Amino acid sequence: MQVEIRGIPSISRTLRNGWGREQITKKGEPTILSNFFAGFDWKNGVELIGAAVALGTLIKGTVEYIKQGTLKRAELFFQMEERYSKFLYLFDMLDHQDDEKIRKQLESLSFEKKLDFLGFYEQLAMMVESGLIRRKVAHYMYGYYAIACLDSDVFWNEENRNDHYWYLFRKFAEQSKLYMSALRRKFKPKEYKL
């Protein structure tokens, strides 16, 4: 039903169930509040508020999920870091393998110790390939000694480094070589986060 508001023929509104009435200012223009509440259905307003709360909850849940994933990656990283620190004696040997005494120690290193060291890198490579640890972080933190081990003839004196059992280790060490050469050219610290 079309209704003309008294005294102002240019403003006409459709009345729906008693809603849609406008309050007129002294100048003859409707107020802002009257425009907002004109035709406002409270049922739709409650639905709108419910949708806004649901959207806010979804956003908050997504942010918390991302934070939880970062926290789990950090925990995993620190576990690997703790395990990595067990090999300090081997790092010293790889760094000083030119010394004859150290060379003999490295040659006589038991297969179990070598297996433990190579197993660490194989596990690290699987975590990188699975996306549990970021590739750049893994190569930055663990790549140096993977390269040193792969290139050491003394370390591999009784084992075959090209054996298919060491594929993940070799792949990680070779990727570390590429990564280290690229790192020398361009280093972006913001890319190194858990």
C-alpha positions in Angstrom: 0.0 0.0 0.0 1.5 3.4 -1.0 1.1 6.1 1.6 2.1 9.7 1.3 3.6 11.3 4.4 1.7 14.4 5.4 3.0 17.7 4.2 5.7 16.2 2.0 4.4 14.8 -1.2 7.8 13.7 -2.5 8.4 11.1 0.3 6.3 8.0 0.1 7.0 4.6 1.6 5.4 1.2 1.6 4.0 0.2 4.9 4.5 -3.4 6.0 2.8 -4.6 9.1 3.2 -1.3 10.8 6.9 -0.9 10.0 8.3 1.6 7.6 7.1 4.8 9.3 9.6 7.6 9.1 10.3 10.3 11.6 10.5 13.7 9.9 13.0 16.4 11.0 12.0 20.1 11.0 13.5 20.4 7.5 11.3 17.6 6.2 14.1 15.0 5.8 14.1 11.6 7.5 16.6 11.1 10.3 19.4 8.5 10.1 17.9 6.4 12.8 14.5 6.4 11.2 16.2 5.1 8.0 17.9 2.4 9.9 14.9 1.1 11.7 12.5 1.6 8.8 11.6 -1.8 7.6 14.0 -3.5 10.1 12.8 -7.0 10.9 14.1 -8.2 14.3 14.1 -11.8 13.2 16.6 -10.9 10.4 18.6 -8.9 12.8 19.0 -11.9 15.2 20.0 -14.1 12.2 22.6 -11.5 11.2 24.0 -11.3 14.7 24.2 -15.1 14.8 26.0 -15.3 11.5 28.5 -12.6 12.6 29.2 -14.6 15.8 29.6 -17.8 13.8 32.0 -16.1 11.4 34.0 -14.7 14.3 34.2 -18.1 15.9 35.4 -19.7 12.6 38.1 -17.1 12.3 39.2 -17.5 15.9 39.3 -21.3 15.5 41.3 -21.1 12.3 43.9 -18.8 14.0 44.1 -21.1 17.0 44.6 -24.1 14.6 47.5 -22.4 12.9 49.1 -21.5 16.2 48.7 -25.1 17.4 50.4 -26.3 14.2 53.3 -23.9 14.7 53.6 -25.0 18.4 53.7 -28.7 17.3 56.4 -28.0 14.7 58.4 -26.1 17.4 58.1 -29.0 19.8 59.2 -31.4 17.0 62.1 -29.1 16.1 63.3 -29.0 19.7 63.1 -32.8 20.0 65.3 -33.1 16.9 67.7 -30.5 18.2 68.1 -32.4 21.4 68.7 -35.6 19.5 71.1 -33.7 17.2 73.2 -32.6 20.2 74.1 -36.3 20.9 76.4 -36.3 17.8 78.7 -33.5 18.9 81.6 -36.0 19.1 81.0 -36.9 15.5 80.8 -33.3 14.4 84.2 -32.7 15.8 85.6 -35.7 14.0 84.0 -34.6 10.7 85.5 -31.1 11.2 89.0 -32.4 11.9 89.3 -35.5 9.8 92.5 -34.3 8.3 94.2 -34.9 11.6 95.6 -38.5 11.6 94.4 -39.4 15.1 90.9 -38.1 14.4 90.9 -39.9 11.1 91.6 -43.2 12.8 88.8 -42.6 15.3 86.4 -41.8 12.5 87.4 -44.9 10.6 87.0 -47.1 13.7 83.6 -45.6 14.5 81.1 -48.5 15.1 78.4 -49.3 12.6 75.7 -48.6 15.3 76.9 -45.1 15.8 77.0 -44.4 12.1 73.6 -45.9 11.7 72.2 -43.8 14.5 73.7 -40.6 12.9 72.5 -41.5 9.4 69.1 -42.6 10.8 68.7 -39.1 12.3 69.2 -37.5 8.9 66.8 -40.0 7.3 64.1 -39.2 9.8 64.8 -35.5 9.3 64.4 -35.9 5.6 61.1 -37.8 6.0 59.9 -34.9 8.2 60.9 -32.4 5.6 59.2 -34.3 2.8 56.0 -34.6 5.0 56.0 -30.9 5.7 56.5 -31.4 9.5 59.7 -29.3 9.4 60.2 -26.5 6.9 62.7 -27.3 4.3 64.7 -24.1 4.7 64.9 -24.5 8.4 66.1 -28.1 8.2 68.8 -27.3 5.6 69.9 -24.2 7.5 70.2 -25.9 10.9 71.3 -29.5 9.9 72.7 -29.3 6.4 76.4 -28.5 7.1 77.2 -31.9 8.7 75.1 -33.8 6.3 77.3 -32.4 3.5 80.4 -33.1 5.5 79.4 -36.7 6.1 78.4 -37.3 2.5 81.7 -36.0 1.3 83.8 -37.8 3.9 85.5 -40.9 2.4 86.7 -41.8 5.9 83.2 -42.0 7.3 82.1 -44.3 4.5 85.2 -46.5 4.5 83.2 -49.7 5.1 79.7 -48.7 3.9 78.5 -47.8 0.4 77.2 -44.3 0.4 75.4 -45.0 -2.9 73.4 -47.9 -1.5 69.6 -47.4 -1.9 69.2 -47.6 1.9 70.8 -44.2 2.2 68.7 -42.5 -0.5 66.9 -40.1 1.8 70.2 -39.1 3.4 71.9 -38.5 0.1 68.9 -36.6 -1.2 68.9 -34.4 1.9 72.7 -33.8 1.8 72.6 -32.9 -2.0 69.7 -30.6 -1.5 71.6 -29.0 1.4 74.5 -28.3 -1.0 72.2 -26.5 -3.4 70.6 -24.7 -0.5 73.9 -23.6 1.0 75.2 -22.2 -2.4 71.9 -20.3 -2.8 72.2 -19.0 0.8 75.5 -17.5 0.1 74.0 -15.4 -2.7 70.7 -14.4 -1.0 69.7 -14.6 2.7 66.3 -13.6 3.8 65.9 -14.0 7.6 62.1 -13.7 7.5 61.9 -17.0 5.7 63.3 -19.0 8.6 60.5 -19.6 11.0 59.0 -22.8 12.4 
